[in-house]
Amino acid sequence: MEEYDLTNGVVYHGDCLEGMRKLEDGSVTLGFTSPPYFNAVNYEEHVEKLQGDKDRWEREEMSYDDYRDFLVERFEEVLRVTRPGGYTVVNISPVHWEGERIPLPFHFVGWMEEAGWKFKEDIVWEKPVAKDRRSGVLLQNPYPGYYYPSVVSEYIFVFQNEADDEEKNSIYWDRSEEEKEENRINLDDYQGEKSKNVWKIRQVAPGENEHPAPFPRELAERITEFYSYKGDTVMDVFAGSGQTLLAAQELDREFVGFETQKEYVDYAVERIQNENSQKTLGDI
């Protein structure tokens, strides 16, 4: 497995399942990721398109059972490397496939609970500029039974690796008052949107990022700030273009990222290095 050592962490080129087996038990405080879409994106062919080897990419066939097993096996390993009281947060949404809307997030919660995770919170990420692609059905057929709302949101699910000792079932039980103060969250705008479980965050526009399905960096920054402390290790097992890793670096956390596609690894590493250089120059 190819490894890229950076100032605030490491990025691995390879399957996260193999890579996590090299990590110690309880070495991660927070995981934040968005799993590969089920039958929605063929990442290998998308990379070939970026390289100019293909004009377009096609969806990749995978059975739902295989997809479930793929995710469960990896999140069981995420559980092992997450400290007691620590969290993993997952951005996931239903998918359309062969004329059906598949309720993937709702199945996923059950899979995670069976793997040993404790469900804690559900947050709806609302995309304020999402495309209106489904509501036209009712406009053309204004009768009962033709209602298909346009999809403008995704789910953010928060899971915890519960500690055996209830008094230690948090990420702050062993923090000093000085450490807490150093990580004090600015609450100036908290009583607005951030205090609720519906977050309106603009999605990444086409052309802003080379990855086909990046979540907004602001999303990663909020999760990182709310569920970890400076110096903690933040992990993304499907790192893509490095949005989680960039957020961790910006907020003075350590990071670990895994990505199977070399093109995305190189892109993420370059972005992390560039921002670290700018941050270093700003501190001079």
N, C-alpha and C positions, 0 to 999 in steps of 0.2 A: 504494500500500500504506500503510495507516494505521499510524502508529508511536507508541508510548507510551514516552517516556523516563522511567526511574525511577532511584532513587539508585544501585542496583548494576547496572543494565543496561537492556535495552530489550525490549519485547514488540511484535511485529508482527502486525497483523491481515491475514492473507493466506496464500497458498500459500508454503511454505518454499522451494520450488524457485526461485521468482521472488526471494524475499528473500535467499537465500544468494548469489545472483549479485552482490549488492551488497557482500558481505564479501570481505576480502582473503585470499589464499592463506595457509594456516597460522595463521590468527588465533584458532583455537579449540583448546583443550587436550583437552577432554572433551565428548563428546556422550552424553546419556542420554535415552532415549525409549521409548515403547511405541507401535508403529504402529497405525493404525486397524485394527480387526478385519476380516478378510475375511468379508463376508456375515453379520456378527454384529450390528453396530450401525449404524443409520442416524442419523448425528449430526445432520443437518439436521432430521429429524423429531423427534428427542429434544429439540432446542432448541424446536421448535414446541410440544411437550408442556409444557416448562417455562414457556412463555409463555401456556399455556392455550388455544392454538389447535387442539390435538389431544388426544383422550382417550388415545391410545396410539400408539406408533411401530411401523413394520413394518421387517423386514430389507430391506436394499438389495441388489438383484441386481448382480453384477459377475463377469465371467469371471475365472478364475484367472490366465490369461495377462495380462490387463489389470492385475490386482492386482500381479503380479510386476513388470511394466514400470513401474508407478507407484512401487513401492518402490525398484527398482534405480536409476532415474533420479535419485531424491532422495539415495540413499546414495552415489552417485558424486559428487554435489556436496558432500555431507558430507565425503567423503574429501579433496576439494580444499581445503576451508577448515580441515581439521584439521592441526595442526602435525606434522612428522615425529616419530615416537615417541609421538604422542598417541593417544587411544583414543575409540572410540564403543562404547557399551554398550546393548544392546537387550533389552527385556522382551517376550517373544513366546511364544505357546502354540498347540498344535493347536486346531482348531475343529471343531465338529460342523456338518455341513451336508447336508441331504437324506439322512439316515440313515447318513452316513459320517463317520469321524473323519479329518480331513485333516492330514497331518504337516507343517504349515507351518514349524515351527522348523527341521526337518532340511533342507528345501528351501532355507530362507532362508540357512543357512550357505554352501551352494554358490553362491547368488546373490551373496553378499557377497564370497566369494573371487574369483569371476569379475570383480567390480567393482574388485578391487585390494586389498581388506582382508585382513589376516592374522588368522586365528582364533587366540585366545589362551586363553580360559577358558570353561567352562560351569558355571553356578551354577544350582541348582534352588531356586526359591522355594516353600517349602511353606506352605500356608495352614492353620494349626491349627484354624480353625473353619469350614472349607469345608463346604458342604452335601453330604450323602451321597445322590446322586441315581441311581446306576447299579447299586449292589451288590444292590438288591432283586431283580434279574432272577435271580440265582443262588439267592436265598432262595426264590423261587417255583418255580424249576426247578433243583433241586440235582443237576445232571448235567453231565458234561463238555461243553464247547462253549457254556455259558450264562454264562461269567464275563465281566463288564464292570466293571472297577474304577472306583470313583468318582474323579473328577478333583480332586485337592487341591493341584496344583502348577502352576507355570509355569516357563519357562526364562529365564535371564539369560545372554546371550552377550556376551563381551568380544572386541572386535576392535581391532587396532592398525594405524595407518598407519605402516608400517615406514620407517625412515630409510635412505637410501642408505649412510650411514656407520654401520657396526655400533657404533662407540664412542658414537654420538649417538642410538642407537635406544632412547631412554627419555625420560621426562619429568623426570629428575633430573640428567642429565649436566652441565647448566650451572648447577645451583643451588649457592649458597654454603652453607657449613656453618651459618651463621647462619639462612639461609632454611630449611634442613632442620630445624633445631631448633625453629624457629617453627611448623613443621608436624608436629611429632612426634605420632604417633598413640598414644592411650592404650591400652595393651595389658592393662589389668587384667582384662578379660573376654575377651581374644582366644583363649585356649586352649580355650574352650568352643565354642560354635556358630560364631563368626566365622572360626575357622581352617579350617573345612570348607566344602565347596562345596554344602551344603544349609543354607539359611537359613530358619528358622521365623519368619515375620513375619506378624502379624495383618493381614488385608486390611481395606480401608476398608468400614465397615459402611454399610448403606443409611441415607440421611438425613444422613450425615456430610459429604457432598460433592455438589455439584450435577451433576458430570460422571457419565455412566453407567458409566464403566470406569476409575476412577483407580487407579494403583498407590499403595502406602503411601509416605508421605513418608520413613519410616525407610529404605526401600529406596533412595531417591534420596540420602539422607544418607550411607549406607554407601558407595555407589558414588562419590559426590563426594569423600569423605574418602580413599578408597583410590586414586583415579586422577587427582587434581589437587592443586594447591597453592593457597594463599591468593593472591588476585589474578589467578589464571588465569580464562579465560573458559570457562564451561560452557554448552552449547547443548542445547535441546530443540526438535526440528523439528516435533513434534506435541504442543504444550505443554499442551493441555487446560486443566485447572484450575490449572496452575502448580506442581505438586508439585516438579519438578526445580528450577524457578526459586526457589522458597521455600527449598529445601535449599541452593542455591548462596548465596543471600543470608545465610542463617543461618551458613554456614561461611566467610563473607568472600571469596567468589568473585564475579566478574562473571558476568552471564548474558545470553544471547540466546534468545528464545523466539518461535516461530511458531505461529499457530493460525488456522484458516479460519473458525471460528464466532464471530461477534461476542459472543454471549452468554457463551461461555467466556472470551474475551479480557477482557471487563469484569469477570467474576468473578475471574479470576486477578490482574488488575491491582489490584483492590480488596483482595484478600488480601495481596498483596505490600506495598502501601502501608500497610495496617493493621499488619502485623508489623514493618515498618521503623520506623513511628512508635513502637511499643511498645519496640523495641530501642533507639531513640534516647533515649527517656525513661529506660530502664534504665541508660543510660550516663551520665546527668546526675548 
